[in-house]
Structures are given as C-alpha cells and as structure tokens.
Amino acid sequence: MQVDYIVIGIGLAGISFCEQLTANNKTFVIFDNKSQQSSVVAGGLYNPVVLKRFTPVWRSKEQLEMALQMYSHLENTLHVKLDYKIPVRRRFASLEEQNDWFTASDKLILLDYLSPKIIKNENASIDAPFGFGEVLQTGRIDVKCLIENYKEKLILKNYFFSEGFNYQDLKIENDDIQYKSIKAKNIVFAEGFGVVKNPFFNNLPLVPTKGELLIIHAPNLKIDYVLKAGVFLIPLEDDTYIVGATYVWDDTTNTTTTKGKELLLDKLKKLINCPFKIVNQIAGIRPTVKDRRPLVGQHPLHKHMYVLNGLGTRGVMIGPYVAYQLFNYIEKGMPLEKEIDIKRFEE
C-alpha cells in the first residue's frame, strides 16, 4: 500500500490533521490502539477565555473560527450531532471578583467573549450568592461520538489500523517512510502522552497530567449552562452532568482513583446542595507542556517525520488550528509560529 501520510493517533490532534489531508486530497492511514484517553477527559468544552484570570485564550479568535468550521463540516459528513452550543458561567466568590470581571469585559480583546452583565443566581440547588459572569461563543463537542464515528468511517475505507505502532518496524529511506507493507511520503505522530515512548520524539518536554471526571445524576439541579467554580459542571442529557477535572502529575495510569473521586466530590459539595448519584468515573492522561503551547514540528534529522502533540486541556479548540499550521508547513513550506514550533526547545 502506498499513501501520502501515516498518522499515529485518532484523538483530537490526529482527527484534525486527517481533516486537513482529506480537504487537500491527500491519502493516509491511521494507527491507534485505544491506549490514550486524553481527548475524552478534556470534557469537550470550547471556551475562548481563561476563567481563572479572565484573559483570552492564545489565538482565541483564529482557533474558534477554525474549530467551529471543522466540527460543522464533520457533523455533515458523519451525519451526527457534535456541537452543542451552551453558555459557560463563572461563579463569583466575592465582590472583588465581580469587579475584576467588569474590568476584563471592558477590554477590547474580550468584548466578544465576556458579557458585562452579572447574572443573579435563582437556582436553590447552587451556592452562588455573588452570582455569575457569562462567557459567550462557548459550547461542547461530543468527543466520544466524534472519535467513534470518525473511526467507523475510516474502517469502511480501510484507512484505519486498530493496533499499536511498532517503532522498530519503521524504516526511513531518503524520500519515503516504510512501515511493514505501507509506504508513505510522511509520518505524523499525534499520539498524545504515548509520545514519551516514541524514540524519535521522547526528548520533547511533554508533561503527563492525569485528569479524572465524574458523571453524576442530579435530577433536581436543572441547569442548562456549564458552571465553572472549583470544578466544571457540564450538563449532558437526562439530568446527568460531567464533574471535572483533577490535575495530577505523579500518576501516569488511566486507572480511576478514590483520591480523585473524593477531591471532585469535596469541591462539588461546596457548589451544589441537591441530592446526586455517581454513575461513572473516567481517567486519562493529558499531554501538557510547561509553556502551555503545543508541540508541533519536524524531526531534526528525519525530514519526513513530524509531531503534533501537547494540546493540553484545550484540544477541542486548538487541534484544528495547529493541524492547519502543520499541514501548511509540510506541503507549502509556510513557517510554523515560533510559539508552537518544537525548535523553541533547541535554544
């Protein structure tokens, strides 16, 4: 088999890059063995504001525009619902936070994203005496639905290999990449935390960050917005909600923990006062980077080998943007932004 690209990983990074390939009539195959769950643990939110500091996400406008366009296209081609428009509300802990919100919402760079109104809490199940601020242009992507349906489409076309990638079987020639019976012009590693075992890119400063989520059933809560306080509360269907997420740096397993559950429950009980039941707990490893920018670029020796990684907690938004950058770098010779280029760590 001969293709233009071999892609490793069918998370948000891999799918975003494959969409670039499809749009530009490039052939590809993709390998994935379900070992990574970072895309699921992200919760699927797209939100252009850092709610801890009331500042815009890096390249928020460009990211949002590209992401929404891609998910809309995928809804049409996969015939599924992926994009659920839903506002995000930030609970204020004090009058000082209200004032900080007013100051931020008046900044030109945030005018499109922060509502200047303070929303009064009228839900008896939520503890929010100082009310909420609302973020605009937000929503949730059903990442699980996306990955499952995208994989199905690739399987039907014989583009998908449900197996781990064996680096020892990769042969690098002058103008080609050979992997078993597959010959390709280029290979892109979009394997998330799995890159730490990749002999070609394991020197990159990727920081594995474990995250855990709870799924709860709370029939009396009745909120139709995402609530951010000590945790995120994300409404799903049938009175169920995602509660997340934890951040742990000394555990690199996908195993759920009692400690993670108790931490989330402690924060949740400070936020809501209605009965609820835990129906599920999920864990995964996020590929994060200390400078909070993705890892994108070309191997220093093997010119047909690339990496697309380090999307962190905002993969839904940033994935399509950096995939576009990488494709244009490979195919059109356009330079990568310095903030995402892996060359920044060579200095």
N, C-alpha and C positions, 0 to 999 in steps of 0.2 A: 504493500500500500504506500502511495506517495501523497503527501499533503503539504500545505504551506506551513502549518503550525501544529506542534504538540503542546497542549495546555495541561498543566498539572493542578487539579483542584477545581471543584464546582461550587465554591462558596460565592460570595458577592463579587470578589475580585475576578475569579475565573469566568463567571457568567458575564460580567461587564465587558471583559476583554473579548469573549466569544461573540458578543453582540457587535463589537467593532469589526471583527473578522467577517461576520455574516453580512453586515452592511456594505462591506467593501469586497464582497465576492471572493474571500479567501477560504480555502479548505482547511479543516482542522479535525483533530481527535482530542478527546479529553479523558484524563485518568483521574479516578477518585475512589477511595476505599472507605469512605464514611468515618475516617479517624478523627476529623476535626468538626467541632460544633460551634465555632465562634460566631458564625452568622446567625445561628438560632438564639444564642444568649444575648445578642445585641437588642432583642425586643422588636426590631424592625422600625424604630422611630426615625423620622427625618425632622430635624429641628434646627433652624439656622442660628440659634442663639445659645451661647454657653450660659446656662442658668445660674451657675454658681457665682459668676462675676458680672452678669448682664452685659456680655460683649458678643460681637458677631463671630460666628464660626469662620475660620480661614477660608477665603474664596467662596463665601456662602452663596452669593448670587449665582455664580457660574456653576457651582456644584448642584444647587437646587434645580436650576433650569435644565441641566443635562440629565439629572436623575429622573425628574418627572417625565421628561420626554421618553426616556428609555423604558420606564415602567408602564407608561401608557401604550407604547408600542408592543411590549411583551403581553399586556392584557389582551390586545387584539390578536396577536399571533398564537398565544397559548389558549385563548378563549377561557380565561379565568379572571376573577376579581383579585387584584393585588393591592391596589392603592386605596386606603381608607382615609379620607380627609377627616381629620379630627383636631380640634384645638388643644394646645398644651397650656395648662395653667400652673403658675408657680405660686405656691402658698407663701405668704409673707409671715415671717416670725416676729416682726416688730414694725414700729412706725419708721424706724431708720431704713429698713429695707424698702418700705413703700417710697420713701424719699429718693433712695438710690434708683428705684425703678423709674420714677418720674424723670430724674436726671438723664438716665440712659435712653428713655423713649423719646427724648427731645433731640438726641444726636442724629444728624443726617444719615449716618451709616445704618441706623437702626429704625428709621421711620417706618419702613415697610414691614417690620417684624414685631415690634412691640406696641401693643395697644396702650394708649395713655390713660385708659380708664381703670380704676380699681373696682374689681368685681366683688361684691359683698357675698359672703357665704350664707346660703339659705338651706344648706343640707345638714340636718341634725346629726347625720352619721359621721360628719367630718369636723375635726377640731381645727378651725381656722378663724380666730377672732379678728385678725387683721386683713382678711380677705385674700384675693388672688390678683396676680397680673396675668394677662393672656398673651401668648405668643401666636402670631399669625403665620400663615403659609406652612403649617405643620401637618403631619399625618403619620400613618403607619403602613408599612409594606408587609404583607404576609410572606415572610421569607421562606417559611417551611413550604407553603404552597408553590412559591416560585421555584425553589430548588427541585421539588418533586416533579413538577410539570415540565420544567426545562430538561431535566434528566430523561424523562419519558420521551420527549421529542428527539433528543439526541440518540437514544437507544433505537428508535424506529429508523433512524437514518444510518445506524451502525457507526455513529461518531463517538460512542461512549464506551469506556472500559471500566467496569466496576472492580478494580483491583489496585493494589498499591503499586507505586512506581519503584522499580529496582534500579538505583543509580548505577550499579555495576554493569548493567546491560546497555548503558548509554555509550555509544561510540561517536566521537566527534571527529568529523573529517573537515577538509578545507572549506567546502561550500555546503555541506549537508550535515544533518543530525540523523543518526541511525539508532533506532530503538527497536530491538527484536526485528520484526518484519516490516516496521514502519520507517519510512524515510521522510524527513521534513527539512524545510529551509531554516526554521527557527523553533526554539522551545521556550516557553514561558512558564516559570514556576509561580503559581498563585496558591500555594498550599498552606497558607496561614502559619500557625505555630509549628507545623510539620517541617518548616524550613530549617529548624535547628538540627535536623538530621540530614540535611542536604549538604553533601561535601563541597558543593560549588558556591553556596551562599551562607554557610553556617557561621561565617565571621561577622555577619551583619549584627548590629546591636539591637536585636529584637528582644523585647521583654515580655515573656509569657505572663498574662494576667488572667487568673481564673475568675470566672463570674458564675454566680448561681441565681436562678429565678425561682419564684414560687408561682403556681397557678392556684388561685383561690375562687371559691364560690361564695358570693356575698349578695344574697337576694334583696337585702334592704339598702344597699349602698346607692344604687341608681345614679351613676354619673355617666355622662356622655362626652367626657373630655379626659385627656391624660392629665394626671395630677402629679406634680413634682414637689416633694417636700424632702424628708430624709430619704425617701425611696421614690421610685416611679410607680404609679398605679396606672395601668393601661387597660381600658375596657376591651373585652372581646365580645363574644355572643353569650346569650343565656345566663346573664348575671355572673360571668366569670371575668377575672382580672389577672393580668400579669403583675407581679410584685418583684421589683428588682432595682438594682442588682448589687451583688457583692463584688469586692475587688481584693484578690488575694494573690501574693507574688511568690509564695513558698510551696505551692501545691500545683503540680502540672498534670493532674489526672482529671478525667471527665466524670469522676465519681461525685455524687452529691454528698453533702456532709450535714451532720446535726448542727455543727457550729454555724454553717451558712444559713441554715433554716432558722435558727434561734436569733441570729443577727437581724435577718429580714423581719421576723415576727416582732422583735422588740421595737424596730422603727415603725412598723405598720400599726402597732397598737397605740403608738403615740399620735397617729394620724387619724385613725377611724375608731369609732366606738360601737359598731354594729357587729352582730354575730357573723362569722365566716368559717369556711371549712377549706383546708388544704386539699386540692385534688391532684397536684403534681409538683414535682421539683425537678429542675433541669440544671445541668452544669456544662460548662465548656471553657476553652482557653482562648482568650482574645490575643491576637498578635499586635502588641502595642510597641511604641517607640518612645524613648525618653523625650525627644523634642516634639512629640505629637504630630509628626508628619510621616506620610507613608514611605515605604522603601521601594523605589522604582528605578530600574536602570539595567545596564548591560554588564555582563561579566567582564572583568578587566582583561582576561586572556582569550576567552571563547566568545567571539564576536556574534555568534548566532544564538546566544543564551541570555535570557533576561529574567528579571524578577519583578513581581507585582505583589506587594505584601504590606503588612503593617498598617492596615486600615483602622485598627483600634476599635473604638466604640461607635464610630460613625460610618461604618461601611456602607450602609444604605445610601447615604448622600455622596460620600467621597469616591466610592467604587467606580461609577461611570466616568467621573471627571479624570481620575488618574489613568483609567484604561484608555481613554481617548488620547491622553498625553503620550502614553507608551506606544500606542499604535502609530501615531504621527512621527514619533521619534524613530521607530524601526523602518517604517515604509516611506516616509517623506523627508527624513533627516532633520526634522524640526527639533531644536534643543529642548530638553526637559527643564522645567522650572527648578532652580537651584534648591528650593526648599524640599523637594521630593526626591531629587537625584541621589542615588546611593554614593556618588562621588564625594558628597559633603563629609563623609566619614573617612576619606583618604587623607585629608589635610591634617 
